[in-house]
Amino acid sequence: MSLELSVLLVEDDLPMQLGCAQALQLAGLRVVAVESAEAARAQLAPGFAGIVITDMRLPGADGLSLVRHCQTLEAELPVIMITGHGDVSLAVEAMRSGAYDFVPKPFSPEALVEVARRALDKRHLTLEVASLRQALAAREGVAGKLVGKSPQMEAVRQLVGRVAGSAVDVLIRGETGTGKELVAQALHENSPRRSAPLVALNCGGLPDNLLDSELFGHEAGAFTGAAKRRIGRIEHANGGTLFLDEVESMPMGVQIKLLRVLQDRVIERLGSNQRIPVDCRVVAASKDDLLARAQAGTFRADLYYRLNVVTIDLPPLRERREDIPMLLEHFMLLAASRYGLAVPTVSTAQLHTLMAHAWPGNVRELRNVADCLVLGVRSDVLGALPGPGDAADAPDRGALPLAERVDEFERNLIREELQRQGGNIARSAAALGCPKTTLADKIRKHGLGAGPQ
């Protein structure tokens, strides 16, 4: 965020005003000087790009009233008070009213500049975090959840957009960390059920004897320890969406009951014969091939075909590397907003490392890297971050925009692999860890020739 902050100086004593303004300007700070609280108010608005330095004693409204006005306007706007010898009690009152700091007279120019710089740093961070939050809020709908410009992610977004408004059950397939829960959220938030609950359950996170109760609920006395009635996740999701993650780990007995729910849309709590109608959409997710499991007898084939009405396949990150810069930016925005920190600059060397990484943890692993970059701590992928003064820490002068650098890196990577493989696309795709069709698309995109297929 490039923003020039200013100091709004409020001082009616003109020699004092001139001296303070010169001290701040000599330190490289931008200053706007006024002589009254009323004139200062005319300069202020929510999101004011700067700080306020005001004398306590002013003609008309005093500095304390200006502090309170700024607090009403925006609680995070820093106001620094200039106080005289007899104003200690007023200074205390100003701090209680929300003043950032106070400078007692007489003071040195260095003291004024120091407290102003600290307040400006705080204000810059506050405005940057607000800007980040606005940028994140602008990313709405399916595109805000499922980030990426690759053809694979565009296809996923289009499919989600087509089926979100219907009541059809959905199966999401993808490796761990590819964002299956985000797809479930996008389906729910863009459906007529959005005002009802999205209820999530990880089927692999509970012992078999508890999963039954979690899904269907139970009556008091249904089993040892069941002291009172419990509403299950399916019943709680009535009118909304039920998200079943790691559905491949569901025990066979529970699979039979779930199949009945999908067919009849009724449940029976444990310990009860009462049939309770439920209206919930079921979104199931699996990291395994459920058809292969069904053929092997470890997953019910009838449940697989009941869930497999609409299937959304999520590609691993290694097959959509062109999405890495956009995802990294998105995750750094989230992290910066969450931790109240600035978004760091990613060097060319770091970008090359990220683009070449295998990403066994997929998007979740990339999000962890983004958090580490924002926090300035070591990550497994990038290692220790360069410190101040290190060559890698210096900005790239005259470098291409991030997206163009990514395209250049990908073009060179594919060209080198095609040369190693004698132009054979199949062998090159295997070496690069991506499908042959994906590589062929990228070869066309980058205008690269290829030999044998």
Order of alpha helices (4+ residues) and beta strands (2+ residues): beta-alpha-beta-alpha-beta-alpha-beta-alpha-beta-alpha-alpha-alpha-beta-alpha-beta-alpha-alpha-beta-alpha-beta-beta-beta-alpha-alpha-beta-alpha-alpha-alpha-alpha-alpha-alpha
